[in-house]
Amino acid sequence: MQQADLGLNLTTKRTRKREFLSEMEQVVPWAALVALIAPYAPEGKRGRPPFAVETMLRIHFMQQWFTLSDPAMEEALHDVPMFREFAGLNWDTAVPDETTILRFRRLLEEHKLAEQILALVNELLGAKGLLLRVGTVVDATLIAAPSSTKNASGQRDPQMKQSRKGKQWYFGMKAHIGVDADSGLVHTVRGTAGSVNDVVEANTLLHGQETEAWGDAGYQGADKRPDAKSTVRWNISMRPGRRKQLDKTKPLDDLTDQLERLKASIRAKVEHPFRVIKRQWGHVKVRYRGLAKNTAQLHTLFALSNLWMARRSLLGTKA
């Protein structure tokens, strides 16, 4: 998209946000994504003319990157010239209001376009040799939801459940992901209530072409579940208590410990996308009510995290 000329000197300081948006401008496949969404977009034959699909998509992505609600995104477009510039909006033209921003998100949800966005991004990465299909690492993370009943409905979200991690209890949902064992890029996303055991989703996180899969101790028994695939060998970590009992002075126990370290080094890849969406983009709490809406957002977030993690290769620069 041609960047809008706001009539302001905005390039004297290359801030981190500006550098980030500049890189994402180059690595996001805008034309392909617009072609995906455009057939479902309103034509504007009635009411106000719609904003361009690319403008709305850019705004939607900025919401993910900067943790902005619909009202906050509308205000940011008024207050932050850099955001208007990235969206391709001139300073003297109209800005999408929060209702328009909301309707675009609902358009993506209604037609399950977030899942297709992740698939399209991964197709691009695969074509560039950045997403292999030999092995998959699986993991899950808890995403908190408000436990308070002080809201319009007077009750907690019925689709969010409690889950125990260690000695603490959490309320919310789980994001289950399958990532490429080589690159750490996410290929499969599943959203469930927080009470769902990790191993239940283990085999749903495989794309079907891998021959090896890795998981932490919470995935014990994944290879024995009804949906397990005979073509996949699961490499599951030993439970911590049992590993502590290994006597490294014994050759067999020492070899077992080395194998566990190797498993851990491969499994570490799955932590990278979680770190991007949680630490860098601040997605530590669910934004909406219901699993479907929040899972759709997770598909978008992980599609964008894939592009961010692969940006050096996509830009042709050294990591």
C-alpha positions as a Markdown table, in Angstrom:
| # | Residue | x | y | z |
|---|---|---|---|---|
| 1 | Met | 0.0 | 0.0 | 0.0 |
| 2 | Gln | 1.2 | 3.5 | -0.8 |
| 3 | Gln | 2.0 | 5.2 | 2.5 |
| 4 | Ala | -0.1 | 8.3 | 3.1 |
| 5 | Asp | 1.6 | 11.7 | 3.2 |
| 6 | Leu | 0.4 | 13.3 | 6.4 |
| 7 | Gly | 2.3 | 16.5 | 5.8 |
| 8 | Leu | 4.3 | 15.9 | 8.9 |
| 9 | Asn | 8.0 | 15.2 | 9.4 |
| 10 | Leu | 7.7 | 11.7 | 10.8 |
| 11 | Thr | 11.0 | 10.1 | 9.8 |
| 12 | Thr | 13.5 | 12.1 | 11.7 |
| 13 | Lys | 13.5 | 9.5 | 14.5 |
| 14 | Arg | 13.6 | 5.8 | 13.8 |
| 15 | Thr | 11.8 | 4.6 | 16.9 |
| 16 | Arg | 11.5 | 0.9 | 17.8 |
| 17 | Lys | 7.8 | 1.0 | 16.9 |
| 18 | Arg | 8.6 | 2.6 | 13.5 |
| 19 | Glu | 11.3 | 0.1 | 12.8 |
| 20 | Phe | 8.9 | -2.7 | 13.8 |
| 21 | Leu | 6.2 | -1.5 | 11.4 |
| 22 | Ser | 8.7 | -0.9 | 8.7 |
| 23 | Glu | 9.8 | -4.6 | 8.9 |
| 24 | Met | 6.2 | -5.9 | 9.0 |
| 25 | Glu | 5.3 | -3.7 | 6.1 |
| 26 | Gln | 7.8 | -5.6 | 4.1 |
| 27 | Val | 7.2 | -9.2 | 5.3 |
| 28 | Val | 3.4 | -9.3 | 5.5 |
| 29 | Pro | 2.0 | -10.7 | 2.2 |
| 30 | Trp | -0.5 | -7.8 | 1.9 |
| 31 | Ala | -1.7 | -8.5 | -1.7 |
| 32 | Ala | -2.3 | -12.2 | -1.0 |
| 33 | Leu | -4.2 | -11.5 | 2.2 |
| 34 | Val | -6.4 | -8.8 | 0.6 |
| 35 | Ala | -7.2 | -11.3 | -2.2 |
| 36 | Leu | -8.3 | -13.8 | 0.4 |
| 37 | Ile | -10.5 | -11.4 | 2.3 |
| 38 | Ala | -11.9 | -9.2 | -0.5 |
| 39 | Pro | -14.6 | -11.6 | -1.7 |
| 40 | Tyr | -16.3 | -11.5 | 1.7 |
| 41 | Ala | -16.0 | -7.7 | 2.2 |
| 42 | Pro | -19.1 | -5.5 | 1.9 |
| 43 | Glu | -19.4 | -3.6 | -1.4 |
| 44 | Gly | -20.8 | -0.4 | 0.1 |
| 45 | Lys | -23.9 | -0.2 | -2.1 |
| 46 | Arg | -25.9 | 1.0 | 0.9 |
| 47 | Gly | -24.8 | 3.4 | 3.6 |
| 48 | Arg | -21.3 | 4.8 | 3.9 |
| 49 | Pro | -18.7 | 3.7 | 1.5 |
| 50 | Pro | -16.5 | 1.0 | 3.1 |
| 51 | Phe | -12.9 | 1.5 | 3.9 |
| 52 | Ala | -10.4 | -0.5 | 1.7 |
| 53 | Val | -9.8 | -4.0 | 2.8 |
| 54 | Glu | -6.1 | -3.4 | 3.1 |
| 55 | Thr | -6.7 | -0.4 | 5.4 |
| 56 | Met | -8.9 | -2.4 | 7.7 |
| 57 | Leu | -6.5 | -5.4 | 7.7 |
| 58 | Arg | -3.6 | -3.1 | 8.7 |
| 59 | Ile | -5.6 | -1.7 | 11.5 |
| 60 | His | -6.6 | -5.2 | 12.6 |
| 61 | Phe | -3.0 | -6.3 | 12.7 |
| 62 | Met | -1.9 | -3.2 | 14.7 |
| 63 | Gln | -4.5 | -4.2 | 17.3 |
| 64 | Gln | -2.7 | -7.5 | 17.7 |
| 65 | Trp | 0.8 | -6.0 | 17.8 |
| 66 | Phe | 0.0 | -3.2 | 20.3 |
| 67 | Thr | -2.8 | -4.9 | 22.3 |
| 68 | Leu | -5.5 | -2.3 | 21.4 |
| 69 | Ser | -9.2 | -2.8 | 21.9 |
| 70 | Asp | -11.6 | -1.4 | 19.2 |
| 71 | Pro | -12.2 | 1.9 | 21.0 |
| 72 | Ala | -8.5 | 2.2 | 21.8 |
| 73 | Met | -7.6 | 1.6 | 18.2 |
| 74 | Glu | -9.9 | 4.3 | 17.0 |
| 75 | Glu | -8.4 | 6.8 | 19.4 |
| 76 | Ala | -4.9 | 5.7 | 18.4 |
| 77 | Leu | -5.6 | 6.4 | 14.7 |
| 78 | His | -6.6 | 10.0 | 15.7 |
| 79 | Asp | -3.7 | 10.5 | 18.1 |
| 80 | Val | -0.7 | 8.6 | 16.5 |
| 81 | Pro | 0.3 | 9.8 | 13.1 |
| 82 | Met | 2.5 | 6.7 | 12.6 |
| 83 | Phe | -0.5 | 4.5 | 12.9 |
| 84 | Arg | -2.5 | 6.5 | 10.4 |
| 85 | Glu | 0.5 | 6.4 | 8.1 |
| 86 | Phe | 0.8 | 2.6 | 8.4 |
| 87 | Ala | -3.0 | 2.2 | 7.7 |
| 88 | Gly | -2.7 | 4.4 | 4.6 |
| 89 | Leu | -5.0 | 7.1 | 5.9 |
| 90 | Asn | -4.5 | 10.8 | 5.0 |
| 91 | Trp | -4.6 | 13.3 | 7.8 |
| 92 | Asp | -7.7 | 15.0 | 6.4 |
| 93 | Thr | -9.7 | 11.8 | 5.6 |
| 94 | Ala | -12.1 | 9.9 | 7.7 |
| 95 | Val | -10.9 | 7.3 | 10.2 |
| 96 | Pro | -12.7 | 4.0 | 10.8 |
| 97 | Asp | -14.7 | 4.2 | 14.1 |
| 98 | Glu | -14.7 | 1.4 | 16.7 |
| 99 | Thr | -17.9 | -0.1 | 15.2 |
| 100 | Thr | -16.3 | -0.4 | 11.7 |
| 101 | Ile | -13.2 | -2.0 | 13.3 |
| 102 | Leu | -15.5 | -4.4 | 15.2 |
| 103 | Arg | -17.4 | -5.3 | 12.0 |
| 104 | Phe | -14.2 | -6.2 | 10.2 |
| 105 | Arg | -13.1 | -8.5 | 13.0 |
| 106 | Arg | -16.5 | -10.2 | 12.9 |
| 107 | Leu | -16.2 | -10.6 | 9.2 |
| 108 | Leu | -13.0 | -12.5 | 9.7 |
| 109 | Glu | -14.6 | -14.6 | 12.5 |
| 110 | Glu | -17.8 | -15.4 | 10.5 |
| 111 | His | -15.9 | -16.7 | 7.5 |
| 112 | Lys | -13.1 | -18.4 | 9.5 |
| 113 | Leu | -10.6 | -16.2 | 7.7 |
| 114 | Ala | -8.1 | -16.1 | 10.6 |
| 115 | Glu | -7.4 | -19.8 | 10.1 |
| 116 | Gln | -7.0 | -19.2 | 6.4 |
| 117 | Ile | -4.6 | -16.3 | 7.1 |
| 118 | Leu | -2.3 | -18.7 | 9.1 |
| 119 | Ala | -2.6 | -21.3 | 6.3 |
| 120 | Leu | -1.7 | -18.7 | 3.6 |
| 121 | Val | 1.3 | -17.3 | 5.6 |
| 122 | Asn | 2.6 | -20.9 | 6.1 |
| 123 | Glu | 2.2 | -21.7 | 2.5 |
| 124 | Leu | 4.4 | -18.7 | 1.7 |
| 125 | Leu | 7.0 | -19.7 | 4.3 |
| 126 | Gly | 6.9 | -23.3 | 3.0 |
| 127 | Ala | 7.5 | -22.1 | -0.5 |
| 128 | Lys | 10.6 | -20.3 | 0.7 |
| 129 | Gly | 11.9 | -23.3 | 2.4 |
| 130 | Leu | 11.4 | -21.9 | 5.9 |
| 131 | Leu | 8.7 | -24.3 | 7.1 |
| 132 | Leu | 9.7 | -28.0 | 6.9 |
| 133 | Arg | 7.4 | -31.0 | 7.5 |
| 134 | Val | 9.6 | -33.6 | 9.2 |
| 135 | Gly | 8.9 | -33.1 | 12.9 |
| 136 | Thr | 6.5 | -31.3 | 15.2 |
| 137 | Val | 6.9 | -30.0 | 18.7 |
| 138 | Val | 3.7 | -29.6 | 20.7 |
| 139 | Asp | 2.9 | -27.5 | 23.8 |
| 140 | Ala | 0.2 | -25.4 | 25.4 |
| 141 | Thr | 0.0 | -22.2 | 27.4 |
| 142 | Leu | -2.7 | -20.8 | 29.7 |
| 143 | Ile | -4.3 | -17.5 | 28.8 |
| 144 | Ala | -6.1 | -15.8 | 31.7 |
| 145 | Ala | -9.7 | -14.7 | 31.5 |
| 146 | Pro | -11.5 | -12.4 | 34.0 |
| 147 | Ser | -12.9 | -14.4 | 36.9 |
| 148 | Ser | -15.0 | -11.6 | 38.1 |
| 149 | Thr | -18.8 | -11.6 | 37.7 |
| 150 | Lys | -18.9 | -7.8 | 37.8 |
| 151 | Asn | -19.9 | -7.4 | 34.1 |
| 152 | Ala | -23.0 | -6.9 | 32.0 |
| 153 | Ser | -24.1 | -10.6 | 32.1 |
| 154 | Gly | -23.3 | -11.0 | 35.8 |
| 155 | Gln | -21.4 | -14.2 | 35.3 |
| 156 | Arg | -18.0 | -15.5 | 34.3 |
| 157 | Asp | -17.5 | -16.7 | 30.7 |
| 158 | Pro | -19.0 | -20.2 | 30.8 |
| 159 | Gln | -16.5 | -21.4 | 28.1 |
| 160 | Met | -13.5 | -20.6 | 30.3 |
| 161 | Lys | -12.5 | -23.1 | 33.0 |
| 162 | Gln | -10.1 | -23.5 | 35.8 |
| 163 | Ser | -6.8 | -25.3 | 35.4 |
| 164 | Arg | -4.1 | -26.2 | 37.9 |
| 165 | Lys | -0.4 | -25.6 | 37.2 |
| 166 | Gly | 1.9 | -26.6 | 39.9 |
| 167 | Lys | 0.2 | -25.5 | 43.1 |
| 168 | Gln | -1.7 | -22.6 | 41.6 |
| 169 | Trp | -5.1 | -22.4 | 40.0 |
| 170 | Tyr | -5.8 | -20.4 | 36.8 |
| 171 | Phe | -9.0 | -19.4 | 35.1 |
| 172 | Gly | -9.2 | -19.0 | 31.4 |
| 173 | Met | -8.4 | -20.9 | 28.2 |
| 174 | Lys | -5.5 | -22.9 | 26.7 |
| 175 | Ala | -3.7 | -22.2 | 23.5 |
| 176 | His | -2.3 | -25.5 | 22.1 |
| 177 | Ile | 0.2 | -25.3 | 19.2 |
| 178 | Gly | 2.1 | -27.5 | 16.9 |
| 179 | Val | 5.4 | -26.0 | 15.7 |
| 180 | Asp | 7.9 | -27.0 | 13.1 |
| 181 | Ala | 10.8 | -28.8 | 14.9 |
| 182 | Asp | 13.4 | -27.1 | 12.7 |
| 183 | Ser | 12.3 | -23.5 | 12.6 |
| 184 | Gly | 9.9 | -23.1 | 15.5 |
| 185 | Leu | 7.2 | -21.7 | 13.3 |
| 186 | Val | 3.6 | -22.5 | 14.2 |
| 187 | His | 1.6 | -24.7 | 11.8 |
| 188 | Thr | -1.4 | -25.7 | 13.9 |
| 189 | Val | -3.4 | -23.9 | 16.6 |
| 190 | Arg | -6.2 | -25.2 | 18.9 |
| 191 | Gly | -8.1 | -23.3 | 21.5 |
| 192 | Thr | -9.8 | -25.1 | 24.4 |
| 193 | Ala | -11.0 | -24.4 | 27.9 |
| 194 | Gly | -8.3 | -24.2 | 30.5 |
| 195 | Ser | -9.4 | -27.5 | 32.1 |
| 196 | Val | -8.6 | -29.6 | 29.0 |
| 197 | Asn | -5.5 | -31.8 | 29.6 |
| 198 | Asp | -2.7 | -31.1 | 27.2 |
| 199 | Val | -2.4 | -34.8 | 26.0 |
| 200 | Val | -6.0 | -34.7 | 24.8 |
| 201 | Glu | -5.0 | -32.3 | 22.0 |
| 202 | Ala | -1.6 | -33.9 | 21.3 |
| 203 | Asn | -2.5 | -35.6 | 18.0 |
| 204 | Thr | -4.7 | -32.9 | 16.7 |
| 205 | Leu | -1.7 | -30.6 | 16.6 |
| 206 | Leu | 0.1 | -32.8 | 14.0 |
| 207 | His | -0.2 | -31.8 | 10.3 |
| 208 | Gly | 0.0 | -35.4 | 9.1 |
| 209 | Gln | 3.3 | -35.3 | 7.2 |
| 210 | Glu | 5.7 | -35.5 | 10.2 |
| 211 | Thr | 7.4 | -38.7 | 11.3 |
| 212 | Glu | 8.6 | -37.4 | 14.7 |
| 213 | Ala | 6.9 | -35.5 | 17.5 |
| 214 | Trp | 8.1 | -34.0 | 20.7 |
| 215 | Gly | 6.3 | -33.0 | 23.9 |
| 216 | Asp | 7.0 | -32.4 | 27.6 |
| 217 | Ala | 6.1 | -34.8 | 30.3 |
| 218 | Gly | 2.4 | -33.7 | 30.2 |
| 219 | Tyr | 2.1 | -35.5 | 26.9 |
| 220 | Gln | 2.8 | -39.0 | 28.3 |
| 221 | Gly | 0.6 | -41.5 | 26.6 |
| 222 | Ala | 0.1 | -39.4 | 23.4 |
| 223 | Asp | 1.1 | -42.4 | 21.3 |
| 224 | Lys | -1.5 | -44.6 | 22.9 |
| 225 | Arg | -4.5 | -42.4 | 22.4 |
| 226 | Pro | -7.3 | -43.4 | 20.0 |
| 227 | Asp | -6.3 | -40.7 | 17.5 |
| 228 | Ala | -2.6 | -41.5 | 17.5 |
| 229 | Lys | -1.0 | -42.0 | 14.1 |
| 230 | Ser | 1.2 | -45.2 | 13.7 |
| 231 | Thr | 3.5 | -43.2 | 11.3 |
| 232 | Val | 4.6 | -40.8 | 14.1 |
| 233 | Arg | 7.1 | -41.6 | 16.8 |
| 234 | Trp | 6.5 | -39.6 | 20.0 |
| 235 | Asn | 9.5 | -38.4 | 21.9 |
| 236 | Ile | 8.1 | -37.4 | 25.3 |
| 237 | Ser | 10.2 | -36.0 | 28.1 |
| 238 | Met | 10.7 | -38.0 | 31.3 |
| 239 | Arg | 8.9 | -36.7 | 34.4 |
| 240 | Pro | 11.1 | -34.4 | 36.5 |
| 241 | Gly | 10.8 | -36.5 | 39.6 |
| 242 | Arg | 12.0 | -39.6 | 37.8 |
| 243 | Arg | 14.8 | -37.7 | 36.0 |
| 244 | Lys | 16.2 | -36.5 | 39.4 |
| 245 | Gln | 16.6 | -40.1 | 40.4 |
| 246 | Leu | 19.0 | -40.9 | 37.6 |
| 247 | Asp | 22.5 | -41.8 | 38.7 |
| 248 | Lys | 24.8 | -40.1 | 36.2 |
| 249 | Thr | 27.7 | -42.2 | 37.4 |
| 250 | Lys | 26.0 | -45.1 | 35.7 |
| 251 | Pro | 26.6 | -45.2 | 31.9 |
| 252 | Leu | 23.0 | -46.1 | 31.1 |
| 253 | Asp | 21.5 | -43.3 | 33.3 |
| 254 | Asp | 24.0 | -40.8 | 32.0 |
| 255 | Leu | 23.0 | -41.7 | 28.4 |
| 256 | Thr | 19.4 | -41.3 | 29.4 |
| 257 | Asp | 20.1 | -37.9 | 30.8 |
| 258 | Gln | 21.9 | -36.8 | 27.6 |
| 259 | Leu | 18.9 | -37.9 | 25.6 |
| 260 | Glu | 16.6 | -35.8 | 27.9 |
| 261 | Arg | 18.8 | -32.8 | 27.3 |
| 262 | Leu | 18.5 | -33.4 | 23.5 |
| 263 | Lys | 14.7 | -33.6 | 23.8 |
| 264 | Ala | 14.7 | -30.4 | 25.8 |
| 265 | Ser | 16.8 | -28.5 | 23.2 |
| 266 | Ile | 14.3 | -29.5 | 20.5 |
| 267 | Arg | 11.3 | -28.7 | 22.6 |
| 268 | Ala | 12.7 | -25.2 | 23.4 |
| 269 | Lys | 11.6 | -24.2 | 19.9 |
| 270 | Val | 8.0 | -24.2 | 20.9 |
| 271 | Glu | 8.6 | -21.5 | 23.5 |
| 272 | His | 9.6 | -18.9 | 20.9 |
| 273 | Pro | 6.1 | -18.1 | 19.5 |
| 274 | Phe | 4.6 | -18.1 | 23.0 |
| 275 | Arg | 7.2 | -15.5 | 24.0 |
| 276 | Val | 6.5 | -13.3 | 21.0 |
| 277 | Ile | 2.7 | -13.1 | 21.5 |
| 278 | Lys | 2.9 | -12.9 | 25.3 |
| 279 | Arg | 6.0 | -10.9 | 26.1 |
| 280 | Gln | 6.4 | -8.8 | 23.0 |
| 281 | Trp | 2.8 | -8.2 | 22.0 |
| 282 | Gly | 1.3 | -8.4 | 25.5 |
| 283 | His | -1.3 | -11.1 | 24.8 |
| 284 | Val | -1.6 | -12.5 | 28.4 |
| 285 | Lys | -5.4 | -12.2 | 28.8 |
| 286 | Val | -8.3 | -13.1 | 26.5 |
| 287 | Arg | -9.9 | -10.1 | 24.9 |
| 288 | Tyr | -13.3 | -11.5 | 24.1 |
| 289 | Arg | -16.0 | -13.8 | 25.5 |
| 290 | Gly | -16.2 | -17.3 | 24.1 |
| 291 | Leu | -13.6 | -19.7 | 22.7 |
| 292 | Ala | -14.3 | -19.2 | 19.0 |
| 293 | Lys | -13.5 | -15.5 | 19.0 |
| 294 | Asn | -10.4 | -15.9 | 21.1 |
| 295 | Thr | -9.2 | -18.9 | 19.1 |
| 296 | Ala | -9.6 | -16.9 | 15.9 |
| 297 | Gln | -7.4 | -14.2 | 17.4 |
| 298 | Leu | -4.8 | -16.8 | 18.3 |
| 299 | His | -4.6 | -17.9 | 14.6 |
| 300 | Thr | -4.0 | -14.3 | 13.6 |
| 301 | Leu | -1.4 | -13.8 | 16.4 |
| 302 | Phe | 0.6 | -16.9 | 15.5 |
| 303 | Ala | 0.4 | -16.1 | 11.7 |
| 304 | Leu | 2.0 | -12.7 | 12.6 |
| 305 | Ser | 4.5 | -14.3 | 15.0 |
| 306 | Asn | 5.6 | -16.6 | 12.2 |
| 307 | Leu | 6.3 | -13.6 | 9.9 |
| 308 | Trp | 8.1 | -11.8 | 12.7 |
| 309 | Met | 10.3 | -14.8 | 13.6 |
| 310 | Ala | 11.1 | -15.4 | 9.9 |
| 311 | Arg | 11.6 | -11.7 | 9.0 |
| 312 | Arg | 15.4 | -11.9 | 8.7 |
| 313 | Ser | 15.2 | -14.6 | 6.2 |
| 314 | Leu | 12.3 | -12.9 | 4.4 |
| 315 | Leu | 14.2 | -9.7 | 4.2 |
| 316 | Gly | 17.3 | -11.4 | 3.1 |
| 317 | Thr | 19.4 | -10.1 | 6.1 |
| 318 | Lys | 21.5 | -11.9 | 8.6 |
| 319 | Ala | 19.9 | -13.0 | 11.8 |
